[in-house]
Amino acid sequence: MVEKITSRSHVEIINLDLRYAKFRLKSKRIERALLASIIEHDIQEPLKGIDLGDGTKILLDGFKRYRCAKKLNIGMVPYSSFGSDEPLGIIKLIRTSIARPLTILEQAKMIDELKKVHGMTHGDIADLLQKSKGWVSMRSGILGEMSKYVAKRVFNGDFPVYSFMYTLRKFIRINTISKKEIDEFVKLVAGKGLSIRDIELLANGFFKGSDNLRQQIKEGHLTWGLNQLKKSSGRTTECTNTEQMMLRDLESVQRYMQKITYRARDDSLGSDTFQAQASLLVQGIIDIMDNFIIAVRGLYDRCEQA
């Protein structure tokens, strides 16, 4: 169900309370495109917030538009209100973000605020969002895996959220790797303009590679480290064509298993058309799952023995 916005108007930009700015992810690339659009077409979509009884307007959605407006010296911006109740305003923001969802980390930050500041339980939040308690708990758990430093770099747009979700989290769950080491790695690579693939390669080298490779990365020799890792990755050419194809297939399976594990929890995947097609595909996957696991474990055992 889509929540109704209670009012639409224009407000002075200086009157907006920005306390939730740190809850939303930044992206320089998106803001550059948005700035160009606003220059040509003005701000098309209203900023959204909560109107407290004392006249305070707390901004919840539209921080990129806000920063663009500031750069362009726009004093008045279109604005829509979620009402006067702060926790219910947050709930409405999460619920109305189905068409253009908040990232899972943004949802997690909002849920954490509802719990810690407004005293709401997982059950309260789940009922108001019309989600399961598991949906809420899973998001709460993600923030617990992040240090304050990593969270700051991710939300500032210095470190890709994808790299945290799919690369760092698997290392965070290894007991021998501490949050301090994760912080150290993020500090070394954040803000360097590296691709997600390069970050993944460096993370594998940093946490699983040789002592020399790890030391080179620590000293900031990222280009050297990437070249070594790419050379190592390129050694698959020593394999036969059949072996190279198998290695590529295994990489694809690992990548898509990670993606599906994350996306399958998205309750917005609920249209009748999607569910009808997904049901058939999932049933086919389930039918071969047992044989797949037996085959993969057998391959693993053979490789370990070799």
Buried (B, 14 or more C-beta within 10 A) or exposed (E): EEBEBEEEEEBEBEEBBEEBBEBBBBBEEEBEEBBEBBEEEEBEEBBBBBBBEEEBBBBBBBBBBBBBBEEEEBEEBBBBBBBEBBBBBBBBBBBBBBEEEBBBBBBBBBBBBBBEEBEBEBEBBBBBBEBEEEBBEBBBEBEEBBBEBBBBBBBBBBBBBBBBBBBBBEBBEEEEBEBEBBBBBBBBBBEEEBEEEBBBBBBBBBBEBEEEBBEBBEEEBBEEBBEBBEEBEEEEEEEEEEEEEBEEEEEEEEEEEBEEEBEEBEEEEEEEEEEEEEEEEEEEEEEEEEEEEEEEEEEEEEEEEE
